[in-house]
C-alpha cells in the first residue's frame, strides 16, 4: 500500500488549520467570559455604593444565595456635633 504524499500533506494542513482555529476560538471565548465577569463585578460594586449613598441613611440588604446581610454607610453612623450638644 503506497501513501499518496499530496493527500497526506492536505490532511496535515487541514488538521493544523483546525487546531489553530480551535485554539483561537477557545482563547477568544475565555477573554470574552473574563470581560463579562469583570463587568458583573463592577456593576455589583457600583450598585452597593449607590445603595449605601441613599439619603435616608437606612440599611439595605445584600443577598448571596440563601444568605442575607444588612449593610449601612459608616458616615450615617457618625454623630454630628449638633446632635451631641
Buried (B, 14 or more C-beta within 10 A) or exposed (E): EEEEEEEEEEEEEEEEEEEEEEEEEEEEEEEEEEEEEEEEEEEEEEEEEEBBEEEEEEBBEBEEEEEEEEEBBEEBEEEEEEEEE
